[in-house]
Amino acid sequence: MTDVLIDGNVTDNREMLHDAFASQLSLPEWYGRNLDALFDCLTDIHEETAVHIVNGDRLKENLGNMYNGLVKVLGRAEKENSFIKVYYE
């Protein structure tokens, strides 16, 4: 089981968001560092993976409109890949 923690109190911008996913999921070097590429990588995972979004209000402030896109991507990935579970804490 892999746990991914995205904390709005430490994820200040888009770059940090992609850094967090890339490092915690050991994404390949070719990871495009955008939401489409994140979706592709999430739907390609073949082990139980839990994504924990904590301090979401702060994350929304830090990411602006990208936060809504992130929520959509995580929801779509969860529907398409039974190995992915997303938790908003």
N, C-alpha and C positions, 0 to 999 in steps of 0.2 A: 504494500500500500504506500502510495506517495501522497504526502500532504503538501499543499501549496498554500502559503499564507501571503495574502495581499492586504497590507495594513495601511489604511488611509492616513495614519499619523506619521508614517515614514515614507510613503510613496507620494512624492511631491509633484511629479510630472509624468508625462507620457514615457519619457526615456527610462525613468526609474521603474515604471510599470513593466515595460518590456524586459528590462534587466532582471526584474524579479521572476517573471515567467521563464526567461531563458535559463537562468541559473538554477532555479528550483526544479525545473523539468529537464534539465540537461538538453536543451534544444540544440539542433545542429547549427553550425556556423552560418549556413545559408538562410537561417530564419530571417524573414523579411522585416521584422520589427514593426508590423502594422496589424490591425485587427483581422484582416483576411488571412494573413500568414499564421496568426495565432489560432484561428479557427481550424485551418488545415492541420496544424500540429496537434491540436487537442483531439481532433477526430481520428488521428492516426495512433493514438495511445492505446496500448493493449494490456494495461495493468490497472488495477483499481487506483483511482486518483481522486482525491478530495481537494477542491479549491475552496478555501475559506477567505471570504471577504469580510474584514473587520474594520470598524470605524468608517463605514460606508458613506456617511454624511460628509466626513472630511475628505474622503477619496473623491466624492462627487465635486466638492469645491475645488480640489486640486486639478482634476482632469477636465472640468467643464463639460461640454457636450460629448466628449469622448466617453464619459462614464456611461451614458445611455447606450452607446454602441458596444461597450464592453459587456454590459448586462445582456444585450441581445445576443452577442457572440457566445457568451457562456451558456445562455439558455439553449441556443441552437445546438451547441456542441454536446450539451447534456442529453438532448433529445436524440441526437444521431449516434452517440457513443455511450453505450451502457456502462462503460468503465469510468465515466466522468460523473461526479456529483459536486454540485455547487452549494455552498452554505453561506448565507448572509448573517453574520453575527454582530 
